[in-house]
Structures are given as structure tokens and as C-alpha cells.
């Protein structure tokens, strides 16, 4: 009798370690990724893309970091509690004597919106379009 055993089968043909479609796909993907990472053109284009994206992020953060100024609005006929409720908002309230004066300010561009009250607890009209405020009356 011989003490010699059968030769070891190659890894892919071992029982329980067969090359499944999933493992084959991973093997191909790994080889493709490795070959791409060794390519000089890929590394250069990756560096350019990362630089452009980071530059865009820094540019947008620098442009947007300035304090936004309050929106200017004309107010007509608001009671003291209603005016105080506007203090928490980023608004710069400019009083107007009449609704038509406030709408003229809106049409002229000196204010961005008109807030009026019709005796209710809340302002009745808040709009940045003069036609909407006129139709709300």
C-alpha cells in the first residue's frame, strides 16, 4: 500500500468553494477596479472632479455665508399686538397710512410685500404680488 494521498484539487474545484456567479462577478469587478486605479488617466480625471466639486462647495458656502438682510414689508392698519408678532420674523416693517399707499410702495419696489388687517386677530393679506393683495379685499 502506498502512503501517498491524492493531489489537492485546485481552489475553484474544491467542494463547498465552487466559483458561483456572485463570486465570479466580484472577481471581475475587483480586477476591473484594480486596473482602473492603476491608470494614470483615471487618477488625473478623479483628481480634477474632486477638485471641482470641493471648489464648488467652498464657493457656495462663501457666497451664502453673508447675513441675509430682512425683507422690507409695508404694514397697514395693524394693532400693537399684531405688530409685535412680526418682531420674531426676519422682516423690516415700514408703516403706511393707507392700503393704496402700501400698494404703491410695492409697485415701486421699495417693499417686497404688504401686510394689512381687517380687524381680525391675524393679518389678512400677506403677499409679494400687488395684484393678489388687491384681489384679497
C-alpha positions, 0 to 999 in steps of 0.5 A: 500500500502506498502512503501517498494521498491524492493531489489537492484539487485546485481552489475553484474545484474544491467542494463547498468553494465552487466559483458561483456567479456572485463570486465570479462577478466580484472577481471581475469587478475587483480586477476591473477596479484594480486596473482602473486605479492603476491608470494614470488617466483615471487618477488625473480625471478623479483628481480634477472632479474632486477638485471641482466639486470641493471648489464648488462647495467652498464657493457656495458656502462663501457666497451664502455665508453673508447675513441675509438682510430682512425683507422690507414689508409695508404694514397697514392698519395693524394693532400693537399686538399684531405688530409685535408678532412680526418682531420674531420674523426676519422682516423690516416693517415700514408703516403706511397710512393707507392700503393704496399707499402700501400698494404703491410702495410695492409697485415701486419696489421699495417693499417686497410685500404688504401686510394689512388687517381687517380687524381680525386677530391675524393679518389678512393679506400677506403677499409679494404680488400687488395684484393678489393683495388687491384681489384679497379685499 
